[in-house]
Amino acid sequence: MPFVIVDGGGQLKFSYSADKKQPSSPASKPSTVAMFKPFQTSCVITGPLYRQIRFHSTTNQPKFGFALDIDGVLIKGNRVIPQAQRALRLLNGENASGKKIPFVLLTNGGGVTEEKKAAQMSRKLDMDILPSQVVLSHSPMRSLVKKYKDTPVLVVGGRETSCKDVAEQYGFQRPIQPDDIHHWEKSVWPFRRVTDDEAYEAQKRYDFSREPIEAIMMFHDSRDWGRDLQIMMDVLRSKNGMIGTQKADYSVQDTPVYFSNPDFLWSNEFPVPRYGQGAFKTALEAIYKQHTGKELKSTSFGKPHRATYQYAEKILNSLLPNNTPLQRVFAVGDNPAADIAGANAYGWTSILVRTGVFDGKGNSSEFPAKLVCDDIEEAVHWALKEEGLK
């Protein structure tokens, strides 16, 4: 059965035999053809490879898909959870039905572009993950570009310039990060050294006493809580976003605040969960309330918020012919307050695994899942059986 790859203005055709079985080994990475083969498909990829991939099957198209969390489900810190690769091979067609099941990686992580995350996960999992299969916490924040495209916005979080780079790739023309403000005026946060060169470069580029910050957007976890909390409060207390000023009346909050995810806890190799962006948000809210007497108003994206699930559903459907709506989505996660609460509220089938934040013997009492499994492999086996593919 042939499949065709169309790239830009050219077209490349080649075929393979659907009857010839290719050996596969868990230890070896399947070729691209081998990954498509069990489906007996015609595959058309248009434009740059990372933009879109759709599978047109000659057999009955599966009417269900998966949304898989990353941290605590597929990986834990820098370590791949052993069952993850076997589970993804099941979804890539190595199951009793031979069908390839659509899935996306839906994570409250971020700090890099979807392209970089896909490449990172492809290396870790030793299989091809496309950028079109990755939904990061800040992916839905692309929708803010229309409103803030040409205005200065404070982008918080991530390593070095990573989140600023993401914002620029999304289309924000004037992203500012806390480093820029700190380098412009060292006394903003006197507990970290700023070099003369850093100060000189910042003062050449910026004058925050004349250039207002229109919005605050937290794209990823802060690497310096104290400094970032201070700078965010400087913006929130200022007159119309002008750093170094302070308004007297806090009855109206001038600067909108956006958070990319509400995770209070997240899991890595350390035996006890770490505090995440949700904990940072709690700290900022407490400081704002103490200083102003008012509640901080903000907008949050990421799981469990509905906007993120709407975005992920659109991405999942885009992987299928003619954006065919899936009838069922299995959402696998390790965090009851984020993964399970969000999936339940959106009407997806939630599966809680014990390889991350949650490690209890029963179900979550506050946010119970449809099913609790030891790991993602068990979860995928159960879902395939539910859909008659096991």
VEXSE-956097 format. One line per 2 residues: for each residue x, y, z of C-alpha. Coordinates in steps of 0.001 Angstrom, whole numbers, always signed. Layout:
residues N
X/Y/Z  ...
//
This chain:
residues 390
+0/+0/+0  +1767/+3265/-1025
+2045/+6364/+1010  +2975/+9799/-279
+4958/+12561/+1362  +4302/+16030/-56
+6845/+18652/+996  +6343/+22273/-24
+6170/+22476/-3790  +7536/+18987/-4481
+6194/+15500/-4109  +7965/+12251/-3303
+6288/+8886/-3807  +7379/+5454/-2698
+5662/+2221/-1699  +6077/-793/+488
+4376/-4162/+773  +1779/-4426/+3523
+2143/-8222/+3424  +5810/-8356/+4342
+6202/-8324/+8068  +9191/-6448/+9388
+10873/-7749/+12527  +10699/-5441/+15500
+12643/-5533/+18687  +11970/-3601/+21872
+15627/-2691/+21908  +15687/-1236/+18405
+14062/+1940/+17161  +11384/+1253/+14533
+11809/+2937/+11195  +9282/+5537/+10073
+7838/+3050/+7578  +7588/+356/+10238
+5672/+2705/+12497  +3080/+3386/+9777
+2998/-184/+8469  +628/-1914/+10933
-2110/+495/+9928  -1860/-288/+6159
-2232/+3397/+5554  -1808/+6082/+3025
+35/+8887/+4799  +82/+12464/+3535
+2287/+15088/+5152  +1855/+18625/+3862
+4197/+21569/+4292  +6967/+21409/+6854
+6957/+18032/+8627  +6354/+19517/+12059
+3135/+21253/+11116  +704/+18476/+10444
+447/+14742/+9982  -2718/+12835/+9137
-3349/+9145/+8699  -5829/+7963/+6066
-6620/+4348/+6783  -8110/+1744/+4471
-9398/-8/+7599  -11824/+1324/+10170
-10340/+4405/+11768  -10142/+4176/+15576
-12713/+6483/+17098  -10732/+7066/+20266
-7419/+8585/+21237  -5122/+9352/+24154
-3890/+12445/+25966  -796/+11470/+27941
+887/+13497/+30625  +4695/+13521/+30474
+6199/+14066/+33938  +5211/+11240/+36248
+3687/+9194/+33411  +6342/+8847/+30699
+9382/+10213/+32510  +10409/+11076/+36036
+13024/+13809/+36047  +15591/+12661/+33482
+14673/+8988/+33797  +12277/+7272/+31381
+9645/+5228/+33199  +10275/+1654/+31928
+6677/+917/+30890  +6420/+4103/+28798
+8146/+2826/+25666  +6129/-383/+25620
+2902/+1586/+26041  +3708/+3936/+23171
+4617/+1023/+20921  +1123/-327/+21594
-329/+2990/+20421  +1964/+3013/+17377
+369/-188/+16089  +2125/-2974/+17948
-1147/-4293/+19340  -3419/-7240/+18516
-5481/-5191/+16030  -2467/-3702/+14271
-4071/-269/+14450  -2232/+2957/+15142
-4030/+5002/+17819  -3818/+8820/+17747
-2310/+10430/+20841  -930/+13717/+22082
+1432/+14514/+24927  -512/+16925/+27121
+1707/+18404/+29800  +1768/+21252/+32258
+5483/+21477/+31552  +6941/+23986/+29144
+9709/+26517/+28867  +10687/+25384/+25350
+8989/+25344/+21959  +6827/+22421/+20896
+9515/+21533/+18343  +12235/+21293/+20981
+10039/+19295/+23351  +9136/+16835/+20598
+12817/+16359/+19745  +13658/+15907/+23425
+10934/+13299/+23943  +11861/+11498/+20719
+15407/+11048/+22016  +14299/+9960/+25484
+11652/+7501/+24277  +13619/+6312/+21237
+10704/+6860/+18865  +9383/+9644/+16658
+7215/+12209/+18439  +6014/+15023/+16200
+5669/+18649/+17376  +2035/+18422/+16285
+1584/+15782/+19009  +2862/+18029/+21814
+659/+20381/+23851  +2634/+22374/+26429
+1189/+24419/+29274  +1765/+27656/+27371
+661/+26365/+23936  -2869/+27863/+24346
-1282/+31215/+25239  -708/+31716/+21522
-4234/+33113/+21623  -2914/+36160/+23525
-690/+37258/+20643  -3517/+39086/+18908
-4021/+41320/+21954  -394/+41866/+22990
+1584/+41360/+19785  +3215/+44803/+19675
+3233/+45775/+23357  +5872/+45054/+26052
+4911/+42007/+28135  +6822/+40548/+31075
+7534/+36859/+30373  +8512/+34971/+33536
+10108/+31558/+34059  +12408/+29089/+32370
+16146/+28866/+31926  +18006/+31910/+30619
+16107/+33243/+27546  +14121/+30047/+26843
+10647/+31462/+27584  +11427/+34762/+25891
+12407/+32732/+22815  +9127/+30797/+22977
+7140/+34031/+23223  +8920/+35441/+20181
+8302/+32224/+18247  +4587/+32492/+19088
+4507/+36020/+17653  +4990/+38384/+20619
+7152/+41196/+19265  +8273/+42801/+22545
+8717/+40194/+25306  +10654/+41353/+28376
+12043/+39002/+31022  +12993/+39688/+34650
+16690/+39564/+33723  +16184/+42550/+31415
+14699/+44656/+34218  +17272/+43467/+36764
+20186/+44228/+34424  +18702/+47634/+33614
+18607/+48556/+37313  +20766/+46459/+39663
+19061/+47714/+42818  +15783/+46065/+41754
+17196/+42877/+43326  +20517/+43525/+45109
+20991/+39896/+46161  +22263/+38689/+42799
+25272/+40115/+41031  +24818/+41966/+37727
+27973/+42504/+35692  +28869/+45871/+34198
+28532/+44385/+30725  +25017/+43089/+31480
+24009/+46484/+32856  +25494/+48329/+29878
+23699/+46136/+27328  +20345/+46420/+29128
+20570/+50190/+29500  +21332/+50518/+25787
+18189/+48573/+24867  +15629/+49544/+27520
+14296/+52406/+29575  +11606/+50919/+31785
+10973/+54285/+33416  +9406/+55316/+30103
+8206/+52003/+28648  +5194/+50459/+30457
+4681/+46726/+30903  +1226/+45896/+29550
+833/+42341/+30911  +2595/+39652/+32948
+2766/+36140/+31509  +4290/+33262/+33453
+5328/+30715/+30846  +7183/+28308/+33138
+8502/+27775/+36668  +10601/+30571/+38128
+14339/+29960/+38606  +14540/+32759/+41193
+11346/+33031/+43235  +12435/+35996/+45356
+13552/+38199/+42495  +10677/+37291/+40180
+8071/+37867/+42902  +9642/+41259/+43604
+9659/+42330/+39948  +6116/+41113/+39327
+4939/+43082/+42368  +6864/+46135/+41107
+4828/+45965/+37901  +1524/+45313/+39693
+2052/+48213/+42154  +3180/+50648/+39474
+1238/+53404/+37770  +118/+51945/+34448
+2928/+49386/+34342  +5784/+51890/+34649
+8583/+50304/+36701  +9762/+52475/+39603
+6415/+54207/+40165  +3832/+53323/+42791
+142/+54058/+42685  -1867/+54971/+45767
-5201/+53405/+44799  -5368/+49617/+44314
-9118/+49405/+43756  -8408/+48650/+40084
-5692/+46232/+38948  -4082/+47820/+35893
-1859/+44936/+34737  -3358/+41583/+33672
-1571/+38440/+34909  -1547/+35097/+33079
-252/+31764/+34391  +508/+28837/+32106
-309/+26138/+34669  -1693/+25803/+38198
+322/+22772/+39382  +1033/+23185/+43088
+3228/+20073/+43073  +5202/+18177/+40468
+7332/+15053/+40549  +10968/+14324/+39682
+13610/+11859/+40955  +13424/+13263/+44485
+11203/+11065/+46700  +8989/+13995/+47778
+7082/+16160/+45199  +8479/+19629/+44395
+6578/+22933/+44457  +5458/+24161/+41052
+3985/+27230/+39410  +763/+26881/+41389
+2719/+27334/+44618  +4429/+30394/+43140
+990/+31790/+42241  -151/+31216/+45840
+2889/+33143/+47104  +2248/+36046/+44712
-1426/+36203/+45689  -512/+36294/+49385
+2020/+39115/+48892  -395/+41098/+46710
-3200/+40717/+49288  -879/+41728/+52150
+357/+44806/+50291  -2822/+46031/+48629
-5643/+44526/+50680  -7124/+43238/+47413
-7375/+39848/+45732  -5070/+39352/+42753
-6986/+38807/+39527  -5376/+36424/+37056
-6083/+34006/+34204  -4684/+30481/+34246
-4083/+28032/+31414  -2873/+24432/+31631
-4605/+21462/+33190  -7243/+21375/+34681
-8524/+24487/+32866  -11022/+23978/+30058
-9174/+26119/+27497  -6264/+23681/+27534
-8522/+20678/+26904  -10296/+22475/+24074
-6915/+23213/+22510  -5711/+19611/+22985
-8930/+18218/+21510  -8464/+20390/+18436
-4903/+19109/+18055  -6000/+15465/+18463
-8745/+15826/+15869  -6328/+17505/+13455
-4328/+14256/+13319  -7274/+12473/+11706
-8796/+12727/+8207  -10941/+15837/+7800
-10522/+16714/+11497  -12792/+13797/+12392
-13991/+14236/+15989  -12968/+11407/+18308
-15775/+9766/+20240  -13632/+9060/+23305
-10351/+10286/+24758  -8435/+8467/+27478
-6479/+10941/+29600  -3589/+9409/+31566
-1995/+11426/+34356  -324/+11257/+37769
-1696/+14448/+39369  -5313/+14181/+40584
-5775/+17950/+41020  -4628/+18720/+37466
-4798/+15679/+35165  -7814/+13918/+36657
-9885/+16943/+37675  -9475/+18460/+34206
-10227/+15265/+32293  -13316/+14544/+34397
-14663/+18063/+33950  -14138/+17915/+30183
-15840/+14543/+29789  -12750/+12486/+28986
-12045/+9068/+30515  -9520/+9693/+33272
-6840/+7176/+34265  -4630/+7865/+37267
-1218/+6190/+37478  +988/+5646/+40522
+4329/+6576/+38964  +4371/+10281/+39846
+2682/+12676/+42252  +47/+10088/+43207
+1245/+6849/+44773  -1717/+5860/+46962
-3190/+2375/+47177  -6755/+3363/+46310
-8191/+6205/+44253  -7883/+9924/+44893
-10548/+10908/+47413  -10806/+14509/+46195
-10501/+13936/+42431  -11287/+10261/+41771
-10337/+8854/+38387  -12345/+6427/+36275
-9512/+3931/+36783  -6296/+3746/+38796
-3364/+1819/+37323  +170/+1100/+38442
+1638/+2585/+35256  +892/+3774/+31726
+1341/+334/+30150  -1432/-1090/+32304
-3574/+1948/+31475  -3155/+1515/+27708
-3867/-2226/+27868  -7103/-1507/+29748
-8198/+1200/+27297  -7525/-974/+24248
-9561/-3767/+25832  -12364/-1283/+26534
-12418/-400/+22832  -12344/-4014/+21677
-8798/-3873/+20339  -7252/-6309/+22798
//
